[in-house]
Amino acid sequence: MTFKYRGIVSRQVKDGPDVVMFSAPAVEIERWAAIPQRRRIEATGGAIETAGFQRESKGARIHEIARFMADHTNVIQNPLLTSIQEDDKVRIDIDDDGTCEVWIDDVDFRHYTLAELIDQVRQQLIKRLPDLERRSVPTAIIDNLREGFAEHYADDGAEADDIDSASEDDEDENGPDEADNGDAAEIVSGLFHEETQVVDFYDELNARSVVLKELGEVGANLTSIAGFTRDYLESLLRPVVLVDGQHRLLGALEAIALEMQSEAGRDKQAAYISEGLEPVAAADRLAREVSRSLPISLLATPSPAEHVFQFVVVNQKATPMSNALLGTIVSTSLTNEELDGIALRLAAAGIKLDSSRAVAYLTRSPDSPFSGLVSTGVGGDRPRALPWSVMLRLANMVRDLEGGKSFHPPYVDYVKAWSKQHFAKTGLVPEDIEDRLEHWRRNDGPWRRLFIALHTKIRDYFGDANDMNAENAWGSTESNLFNMVSLTILTQDFFAYLRETGNSLESWEAVGEALDAWLEGLNRGYFNRNWRMKGTKKDQKSIKEAWSAAWFGYRVERDRLPRVEVYNPGGSKS
């Protein structure tokens, strides 16, 4: 089926895409509009974060809008903001007077298997990042997925052997074999060093595609695999993407359902059936009759970067989202090339893209000690995770080489002081680099490697990454260590130590040596004591000053641990 609408074209600027205004029944919009939600899906091997840019819908808000729409005298003037997703499925025929006809093809997904839907989404990502086609099949994810179908593999050991061989053949076709060509595999891996979420999502899709094909007829009949349902995959493949207005659309659809479930609605369906319609056809007829027609603004461009740009600007200016979710969406919904194309426009709109990308990497990369431990604003964040704003502050201290002023007198910015005296001589920046600070601050610049090395050392020396109830737990903000105050103090002090010892960090080997020397002789149990902080807010001037003075004093003297009482001035001594 192809849907046809009459509309009006608005060409706001010469260089920008056309904007087409028209209206369509909610039941039809549902057929051709995708809602790319950013959410977590529970699956074998752990939770998976999808690559969409929409926030998760809120049931309460949908119900409220549905009740509003149930009153047929109420109208909503705001249009749904949409953009073309598949340009070969949308056609716009413009007349001389600025009116137009919009043609949107309805894709019948019923004839696709789950594996075919996944492959369609994979191809969608490859169009955006062609090098993905060379990426090897992720065997670790495949092994986790196979565990969910252990009974199938156990039933036919010979077939399982054939399957493993087939998977290896597939790897030869899709990308370099790591065992036979390690150098090539390393080069391909390097291409995706910064492409965090888009590539992770592709790997999840790729693994599911392999396993579904291994399962043969069993796989062909599945409607979901490890959290990836048909409905979810179909939503990613629709011709148009909904940039803003998902609650209005979902509310309109719920209003239809409420009317159909009412006594009057049931009577109408019964009447249609008595006239000879099948029950499904009777329900479809009534749904079309009661469906509200919603105004639509269609941006005539299939550019994912433009979709995200429009979403961020609209939402940040009208109903600001949390910094965590904003940073997550901006920095992980697009490839690097796509981000680079809108970076200046985002900056002009007041969106701090570089900082968001930096934090996004640190919260996702397996190389980072903060991977999975920072709030992202997406549903399913880990309890007591480090706030996004704290992660941003910690990263920016090292990235900008300032902002490291101690919490206690004489309030010296030790990071900035080290930078003034030693940054020009550091060997962490190649000698032939003209703008050393710009090179340092790049998203993948030396600052990030130093930051990861510093906090990995802190975690391994002082923290407990396994017991989240420990006083020194690494991963719970209730601990003495994993919080804004302690991590800031330790960052400040490392640079204070470098300044004291005149260490300009001549090489990466020198970084490791400096970290060892900085902590040499210090008690690993420093943070693993009951500081009697229960119910006390850590981010208080008196607390920060006390913790800072206690640590700096201990690190210099290194004789005995401070008394517990000093950490909570005026607090309970019980």
C-alpha positions as CSV (number, residue, x, y, z in Angstrom):
1,M,0.0,0.0,0.0
2,T,1.1,3.6,-0.7
3,F,-0.3,6.4,1.4
4,K,-1.1,9.7,-0.4
5,Y,-1.5,13.1,1.2
6,R,-1.9,16.7,0.1
7,G,0.5,19.2,1.6
8,I,2.2,22.6,1.5
9,V,6.0,23.0,1.0
10,S,7.9,25.6,3.1
11,R,11.4,26.5,1.9
12,Q,12.7,28.5,4.8
13,V,16.3,29.0,3.5
14,K,18.0,28.4,0.2
15,D,20.5,25.9,1.6
16,G,18.2,24.0,4.0
17,P,15.9,21.1,3.3
18,D,12.3,21.6,2.4
19,V,9.6,21.3,5.2
20,V,6.3,19.8,4.1
21,M,3.2,20.4,6.1
22,F,0.2,17.9,5.9
23,S,-2.0,15.8,8.1
24,A,-2.7,12.1,8.4
25,P,-4.8,9.8,10.6
26,A,-3.0,8.4,13.6
27,V,-3.6,4.8,12.5
28,E,-1.8,5.5,9.2
29,I,1.1,7.4,10.8
30,E,1.7,4.3,13.0
31,R,2.2,2.3,9.8
32,W,5.0,4.4,8.4
33,A,6.6,6.4,11.2
34,A,9.4,5.0,13.4
35,I,10.0,6.0,17.0
36,P,13.8,5.4,17.6
37,Q,13.8,5.1,21.3
38,R,17.0,5.1,23.3
39,R,16.5,2.3,25.9
40,R,18.0,-0.7,27.5
41,I,17.1,-4.2,26.6
42,E,17.7,-7.1,28.9
43,A,19.4,-9.9,27.0
44,T,21.7,-12.8,27.4
45,G,25.1,-11.6,28.6
46,G,23.7,-8.3,30.1
47,A,21.7,-5.2,29.2
48,I,22.0,-3.7,25.7
49,E,21.6,0.0,25.0
50,T,19.9,0.6,21.7
51,A,21.1,3.3,19.3
52,G,18.0,5.5,19.0
53,F,17.7,9.1,20.0
54,Q,14.2,9.4,21.4
55,R,13.6,9.3,25.2
56,E,11.6,6.4,26.4
57,S,7.9,7.2,26.4
58,K,6.1,7.8,29.7
59,G,2.8,5.9,30.3
60,A,1.3,8.6,32.5
61,R,1.8,11.2,29.9
62,I,0.3,9.0,27.2
63,H,-2.8,8.3,29.3
64,E,-3.2,12.0,30.0
65,I,-3.1,12.9,26.3
66,A,-5.4,10.0,25.4
67,R,-8.0,11.4,27.9
68,F,-7.6,14.8,26.4
69,M,-8.2,13.4,22.9
70,A,-11.2,11.4,24.0
71,D,-13.0,14.7,24.1
72,H,-13.7,15.4,20.4
73,T,-13.9,19.1,20.9
74,N,-10.2,19.3,21.9
75,V,-7.5,19.8,19.3
76,I,-3.7,19.9,19.5
77,Q,-2.1,22.5,17.2
78,N,1.5,21.4,17.6
79,P,2.5,19.2,14.6
80,L,4.4,16.0,14.9
81,L,8.0,16.7,13.7
82,T,9.2,14.0,11.3
83,S,11.9,13.4,8.8
84,I,12.5,11.1,5.9
85,Q,14.3,7.9,7.0
86,E,14.2,5.8,3.8
87,D,14.3,8.3,0.8
88,D,13.3,5.6,-1.7
89,K,10.1,5.0,0.2
90,V,9.0,8.7,0.3
91,R,8.2,10.9,-2.7
92,I,7.2,14.5,-2.8
93,D,5.7,16.0,-6.0
94,I,5.8,19.8,-5.7
95,D,3.4,22.0,-7.8
96,D,4.2,25.5,-9.0
97,D,2.0,27.1,-6.3
98,G,3.9,25.4,-3.4
99,T,1.3,22.7,-2.8
100,C,2.4,19.1,-3.1
101,E,1.5,15.5,-3.0
102,V,3.3,13.2,-0.5
103,W,3.6,9.5,-1.3
104,I,4.7,7.2,1.5
105,D,5.1,3.5,0.8
106,D,3.9,1.0,3.5
107,V,6.4,-1.8,3.9
108,D,4.7,-5.2,4.6
109,F,7.0,-6.7,7.2
110,R,4.9,-9.8,7.6
111,H,6.9,-11.6,4.9
112,Y,10.2,-10.9,6.6
113,T,11.8,-13.4,9.0
114,L,13.4,-12.0,12.2
115,A,16.8,-12.6,10.7
116,E,15.8,-10.6,7.5
117,L,14.6,-7.7,9.6
118,I,17.9,-7.7,11.5
119,D,19.8,-7.8,8.3
120,Q,17.8,-4.8,7.0
121,V,18.7,-2.8,10.1
122,R,22.4,-3.8,9.7
123,Q,22.3,-2.5,6.1
124,Q,20.8,0.7,7.4
125,L,23.8,1.2,9.7
126,I,26.3,0.2,7.0
127,K,24.9,2.9,4.7
128,R,25.9,5.4,7.5
129,L,29.3,3.8,8.3
130,P,30.4,1.7,5.3
131,D,33.5,0.3,7.2
132,L,31.1,-1.8,9.3
133,E,30.8,-4.2,6.5
134,R,34.4,-5.2,7.1
135,R,33.8,-5.8,10.8
136,S,34.3,-9.3,12.1
137,V,31.4,-11.2,13.6
138,P,31.6,-10.8,17.5
139,T,32.1,-14.4,18.6
140,A,31.8,-13.6,22.4
141,I,28.3,-12.2,21.9
142,I,27.4,-15.2,19.6
143,D,28.5,-17.6,22.3
144,N,26.3,-15.9,24.9
145,L,23.3,-16.0,22.5
146,R,23.9,-19.7,21.8
147,E,23.5,-20.5,25.5
148,G,19.9,-19.4,25.3
149,F,19.4,-22.1,22.7
150,A,21.6,-24.8,24.3
151,E,18.8,-27.4,23.9
152,H,18.8,-26.9,20.1
153,Y,22.5,-27.3,19.7
154,A,22.7,-30.3,22.1
155,D,20.1,-32.1,20.0
156,D,22.4,-32.3,17.0
157,G,26.1,-32.3,17.8
158,A,27.1,-32.8,14.2
159,E,25.0,-29.9,13.1
160,A,26.6,-27.7,15.7
161,D,30.0,-28.6,14.3
162,D,28.8,-27.7,10.9
163,I,27.4,-24.4,12.2
164,D,30.7,-23.5,13.8
165,S,32.5,-24.1,10.5
166,A,29.9,-22.0,8.7
167,S,30.3,-19.2,11.1
168,E,34.1,-19.2,10.5
169,D,33.4,-19.1,6.7
170,D,31.0,-16.1,7.2
171,E,33.8,-14.3,9.1
172,D,36.1,-14.8,6.1
173,E,33.5,-13.2,3.8
174,N,32.5,-10.3,6.2
175,G,35.9,-9.3,7.4
176,P,39.5,-10.3,8.1
177,D,40.2,-13.4,10.2
178,E,42.0,-12.3,13.4
179,A,43.9,-15.6,13.6
180,D,45.3,-15.4,10.1
181,N,45.6,-11.6,9.7
182,G,46.0,-9.9,13.0
183,D,47.4,-6.7,11.6
184,A,44.4,-6.2,9.3
185,A,42.0,-7.0,12.2
186,E,43.8,-4.4,14.4
187,I,43.5,-1.8,11.6
188,V,39.7,-2.5,11.2
189,S,39.3,-2.3,15.0
190,G,41.1,1.0,15.1
191,L,38.6,2.5,12.6
192,F,35.9,2.1,15.2
193,H,37.8,3.3,18.3
194,E,35.6,6.3,18.7
195,E,32.4,4.9,17.3
196,T,31.0,3.7,20.6
197,Q,27.3,3.0,20.5
198,V,26.6,2.7,16.7
199,V,29.2,0.0,16.4
200,D,28.2,-1.8,19.6
201,F,24.6,-1.9,18.4
202,Y,25.8,-3.2,15.0
203,D,27.7,-6.0,16.8
204,E,24.6,-7.0,18.7
205,L,22.6,-7.2,15.4
206,N,25.3,-9.0,13.6
207,A,25.6,-11.7,16.3
208,R,21.8,-12.3,16.3
209,S,21.8,-12.6,12.6
210,V,24.4,-15.4,12.8
211,V,22.6,-17.3,15.5
212,L,19.2,-17.0,13.8
213,K,20.6,-18.5,10.6
214,E,22.3,-21.3,12.6
215,L,18.9,-22.2,14.1
216,G,17.4,-22.8,10.7
217,E,13.7,-23.4,10.8
218,V,13.6,-22.7,14.5
219,G,15.1,-19.3,14.0
220,A,12.8,-18.6,11.0
221,N,9.8,-19.0,13.3
222,L,11.0,-16.8,16.2
223,T,9.4,-13.4,16.9
224,S,12.2,-12.2,19.1
225,I,15.8,-13.0,20.1
226,A,17.5,-11.8,23.3
227,G,15.4,-8.7,23.7
228,F,15.2,-7.8,20.0
229,T,11.5,-8.2,19.0
230,R,9.9,-7.9,15.6
231,D,8.0,-4.8,16.6
232,Y,11.2,-3.1,17.7
233,L,13.1,-4.0,14.5
234,E,10.2,-3.0,12.3
235,S,10.0,0.4,14.0
236,L,13.6,1.1,12.9
237,L,12.9,0.4,9.3
238,R,9.8,2.5,8.6
239,P,10.1,5.1,5.9
240,V,9.7,8.2,8.2
241,V,11.3,8.8,11.6
242,L,9.4,10.7,14.3
243,V,11.7,13.4,15.6
244,D,9.3,14.9,18.2
245,G,5.8,14.2,19.3
246,Q,5.9,10.5,20.2
247,H,3.6,11.0,23.2
248,R,1.0,12.8,21.1
249,L,1.0,10.0,18.5
250,L,0.9,7.3,21.2
251,G,-1.8,9.2,23.0
252,A,-3.9,9.4,19.9
253,L,-3.5,5.6,19.3
254,E,-4.5,4.9,22.9
255,A,-7.6,7.2,22.5
256,I,-8.6,5.0,19.5
257,A,-8.2,1.9,21.6
258,L,-10.3,3.4,24.4
259,E,-13.1,4.3,22.0
260,M,-13.1,0.8,20.5
261,Q,-13.3,-0.8,23.9
262,S,-16.2,1.3,24.9
263,E,-19.8,0.0,24.8
264,A,-20.6,2.1,21.8
265,G,-17.4,0.9,20.1
266,R,-18.1,-2.7,20.7
267,D,-21.7,-2.3,19.4
268,K,-20.4,-0.7,16.2
269,Q,-17.9,-3.6,15.6
270,A,-20.7,-6.1,16.2
271,A,-22.8,-4.3,13.6
272,Y,-20.0,-4.3,11.0
273,I,-19.6,-8.1,11.6
274,S,-23.3,-8.7,11.2
275,E,-23.0,-6.9,7.8
276,G,-20.5,-9.6,6.7
277,L,-17.0,-8.1,7.8
278,E,-14.5,-10.4,9.4
279,P,-13.7,-9.3,13.0
280,V,-10.3,-7.9,12.1
281,A,-11.7,-6.0,9.2
282,A,-14.5,-4.6,11.5
283,A,-11.9,-3.4,14.0
284,D,-9.8,-1.8,11.3
285,R,-12.8,0.0,9.9
286,L,-13.8,1.4,13.3
287,A,-10.2,2.4,14.1
288,R,-10.1,4.5,10.9
289,E,-13.4,6.1,11.6
290,V,-12.5,7.2,15.2
291,S,-8.8,8.0,14.4
292,R,-7.8,11.6,14.9
293,S,-6.0,13.3,12.0
294,L,-2.8,14.8,13.3
295,P,-0.8,17.7,11.8
296,I,2.7,16.7,10.5
297,S,5.8,18.6,9.7
298,L,8.1,16.5,7.5
299,L,11.7,17.5,7.0
300,A,12.7,16.4,3.5
301,T,16.1,14.9,4.3
302,P,17.2,11.3,5.3
303,S,20.3,12.6,7.2
304,P,20.6,11.0,10.6
305,A,22.7,13.9,11.8
306,E,20.0,16.3,10.9
307,H,17.4,14.2,12.7
308,V,19.4,14.2,15.9
309,F,20.2,17.9,15.5
310,Q,16.5,18.8,15.2
311,F,15.6,16.5,18.2
312,V,18.2,18.0,20.4
313,V,17.5,21.6,19.6
314,V,13.7,21.2,19.9
315,N,13.9,19.4,23.2
316,Q,16.7,21.3,24.8
317,K,15.1,24.7,24.0
318,A,11.5,23.8,24.8
319,T,11.6,21.1,27.5
320,P,15.2,20.7,28.6
321,M,16.4,17.1,29.1
322,S,19.0,16.1,31.7
323,N,22.6,16.8,30.8
324,A,23.2,13.0,31.1
325,L,20.6,12.0,28.6
326,L,21.5,14.9,26.3
327,G,25.1,13.9,26.3
328,T,24.2,10.3,25.8
329,I,21.9,11.0,22.8
330,V,24.2,13.5,21.0
331,S,27.4,11.6,21.4
332,T,26.2,8.0,20.8
333,S,23.4,8.2,18.2
334,L,25.7,9.2,15.3
335,T,29.0,8.2,13.8
336,N,32.0,10.5,14.1
337,E,31.6,11.7,10.5
338,E,27.9,12.5,11.1
339,L,28.8,14.3,14.4
340,D,31.5,16.3,12.8
341,G,29.0,17.5,10.1
342,I,26.8,19.2,12.7
343,A,29.4,20.0,15.5
344,L,29.5,23.8,14.7
345,R,25.8,24.1,14.5
346,L,25.3,22.2,17.8
347,A,27.9,24.5,19.4
348,A,26.1,27.6,18.1
349,A,22.9,26.2,19.6
350,G,24.5,26.0,23.0
351,I,25.1,22.2,22.9
352,K,28.5,21.2,24.3
353,L,29.3,18.4,22.0
354,D,32.9,17.8,22.7
355,S,32.4,17.4,26.4
356,S,29.5,15.0,25.8
357,R,31.5,12.9,23.5
358,A,34.4,12.7,25.9
359,V,32.2,11.6,28.8
360,A,30.2,9.2,26.6
361,Y,33.5,7.4,25.7
362,L,34.5,7.1,29.4
363,T,31.1,5.7,30.4
364,R,31.1,3.0,27.6
365,S,34.6,2.0,26.7
366,P,35.8,-1.3,28.3
367,D,39.2,0.4,28.7
368,S,37.7,2.9,31.2
369,P,37.3,2.2,34.9
370,F,34.0,4.1,34.8
371,S,32.4,1.8,32.1
372,G,28.8,1.2,33.0
373,L,29.1,3.1,36.3
374,V,27.9,6.5,35.2
375,S,24.3,7.7,34.9
376,T,23.3,8.2,31.3
377,G,19.7,9.2,31.7
378,V,18.5,6.1,29.9
379,G,16.1,3.8,31.8
380,G,17.9,1.1,33.7
381,D,20.9,3.1,34.9
382,R,22.8,1.3,37.6
383,P,21.8,2.3,41.2
384,R,24.1,4.8,42.9
385,A,25.9,5.4,39.6
386,L,28.2,8.4,39.4
387,P,26.3,11.4,38.1
388,W,27.0,12.5,34.6
389,S,27.9,16.0,35.8
390,V,30.6,14.6,38.1
391,M,32.1,12.5,35.3
392,L,32.2,15.6,33.2
393,R,33.9,17.6,35.9
394,L,36.5,14.9,36.5
395,A,37.2,14.6,32.8
396,N,37.4,18.3,32.2
397,M,40.0,18.8,34.9
398,V,42.5,16.6,33.0
399,R,41.3,17.6,29.5
400,D,41.4,21.4,30.1
401,L,44.3,21.2,32.5
402,E,42.5,23.5,35.0
403,G,39.7,23.4,37.5
404,G,41.8,21.4,40.0
405,K,41.6,23.9,42.9
406,S,41.9,22.2,46.3
407,F,39.0,22.2,48.7
408,H,41.1,23.4,51.6
409,P,43.5,26.4,52.0
410,P,45.4,27.7,50.3
411,Y,43.0,26.7,47.5
412,V,45.7,26.1,44.8
413,D,44.6,24.9,41.4
414,Y,47.3,22.1,41.3
415,V,46.3,20.9,37.8
416,K,46.7,24.4,36.3
417,A,49.9,25.0,38.3
418,W,51.4,21.8,36.9
419,S,50.3,22.8,33.4
420,K,51.9,26.2,33.6
421,Q,55.3,24.8,34.7
422,H,55.5,21.5,32.9
423,F,53.0,21.0,30.1
424,A,55.3,22.6,27.5
425,K,57.9,19.9,28.3
426,T,55.7,16.9,28.6
427,G,56.5,14.0,26.3
428,L,52.9,12.9,26.1
429,V,52.5,15.4,23.2
430,P,54.8,14.8,20.2
431,E,57.4,17.6,19.8
432,D,56.4,18.4,16.2
433,I,52.8,19.4,17.3
434,E,52.4,23.1,16.9
435,D,49.3,23.6,19.1
436,R,50.0,21.4,22.0
437,L,46.9,22.1,24.0
438,E,44.6,21.6,21.1
439,H,46.2,18.2,20.4
440,W,46.0,17.3,24.1
441,R,42.3,18.2,24.3
442,R,41.2,16.2,21.2
443,N,38.5,13.7,21.9
444,D,41.1,10.9,21.6
445,G,44.0,13.1,22.8
446,P,46.6,12.2,25.4
447,W,44.4,13.6,28.2
448,R,42.1,10.6,27.9
449,R,44.8,8.0,28.2
450,L,46.2,9.8,31.2
451,F,42.8,10.1,32.8
452,I,42.1,6.4,32.3
453,A,45.5,5.4,33.7
454,L,45.0,7.7,36.8
455,H,41.6,6.4,37.7
456,T,42.3,2.8,36.9
457,K,45.3,3.1,39.4
458,I,43.0,4.7,42.0
459,R,40.4,1.9,41.6
460,D,42.9,-0.9,41.7
461,Y,44.9,0.5,44.6
462,F,42.1,1.7,46.9
463,G,38.8,0.3,45.6
464,D,36.7,-2.8,45.8
465,A,35.0,-3.4,42.4
466,N,33.1,-6.5,43.6
467,D,31.4,-5.6,46.9
468,M,29.1,-2.6,46.5
469,N,28.4,-2.6,50.2
470,A,32.1,-2.1,51.1
471,E,33.2,1.3,52.4
472,N,35.6,1.6,49.4
473,A,33.2,0.2,46.8
474,W,34.1,1.2,43.2
475,G,30.7,1.6,41.6
476,S,28.6,3.0,44.4
477,T,28.4,6.7,45.3
478,E,27.6,5.7,48.9
479,S,31.2,4.6,49.3
480,N,34.0,6.8,50.7
481,L,35.9,6.5,47.4
482,F,33.5,6.5,44.4
483,N,32.1,10.0,44.7
484,M,32.7,13.5,43.5
485,V,34.7,14.7,46.5
486,S,37.2,11.9,46.9
487,L,37.8,11.4,43.1
488,T,38.3,15.2,42.7
489,I,40.7,15.3,45.7
490,L,42.8,12.4,44.3
491,T,43.0,14.0,40.9
492,Q,44.1,17.3,42.4
493,D,46.7,15.6,44.5
494,F,48.2,13.6,41.7
495,F,49.0,16.8,39.8
496,A,50.1,18.4,43.1
497,Y,52.6,15.5,43.5
498,L,53.8,15.9,39.9
499,R,54.4,19.6,40.6
500,E,56.2,18.9,43.8
501,T,58.6,16.4,42.2
502,G,59.0,18.5,39.0
503,N,57.7,15.7,36.9
504,S,56.7,16.7,33.4
505,L,55.8,13.2,32.4
506,E,58.4,12.6,29.7
507,S,56.8,9.4,28.4
508,W,53.9,7.0,29.0
509,E,56.3,4.8,30.9
510,A,56.9,7.8,33.2
511,V,53.2,8.0,33.8
512,G,53.1,4.5,35.3
513,E,56.2,5.2,37.4
514,A,54.7,8.5,38.7
515,L,51.5,6.8,39.7
516,D,53.4,4.1,41.6
517,A,55.6,6.6,43.3
518,W,52.6,8.8,44.2
519,L,50.9,6.0,46.1
520,E,54.0,4.2,47.4
521,G,53.7,3.4,51.1
522,L,50.1,4.6,51.4
523,N,47.6,2.4,53.2
524,R,45.4,0.6,50.7
525,G,42.6,0.6,53.3
526,Y,42.5,4.4,53.6
527,F,39.0,4.5,52.1
528,N,37.9,1.2,53.5
529,R,36.8,2.4,57.0
530,N,33.6,3.5,58.5
531,W,33.8,7.3,58.3
532,R,30.4,7.6,60.0
533,M,28.9,9.5,57.1
534,K,25.5,7.8,57.0
535,G,22.8,10.4,56.2
536,T,25.4,13.1,55.7
537,K,25.6,15.0,52.4
538,K,29.2,14.7,51.1
539,D,29.0,17.8,48.9
540,Q,29.2,20.3,51.8
541,K,32.0,22.9,52.1
542,S,33.0,21.7,55.6
543,I,33.1,18.0,54.5
544,K,35.0,18.7,51.3
545,E,37.5,20.8,53.2
546,A,37.9,18.2,55.9
547,W,38.4,15.3,53.5
548,S,40.9,17.4,51.4
549,A,43.0,18.5,54.3
550,A,43.0,15.0,55.7
551,W,44.2,13.4,52.5
552,F,46.8,15.9,51.5
553,G,48.2,15.8,55.1
554,Y,48.3,12.0,55.1
555,R,49.9,11.7,51.7
556,V,52.7,14.1,52.8
557,E,53.3,12.5,56.2
558,R,52.4,8.9,55.4
559,D,52.8,7.9,59.0
560,R,49.3,7.0,60.2
561,L,45.7,7.2,59.0
562,P,43.7,10.2,60.1
563,R,41.2,9.7,62.9
564,V,37.7,8.9,61.6
565,E,36.2,11.9,63.4
566,V,38.0,14.3,61.1
567,Y,35.9,13.2,58.0
568,N,32.6,14.5,59.4
569,P,33.1,17.7,61.4
570,G,30.2,18.2,63.8
571,G,28.7,14.8,62.8
572,S,27.8,11.9,65.0
573,K,30.6,10.3,66.9
574,S,28.6,7.2,67.6
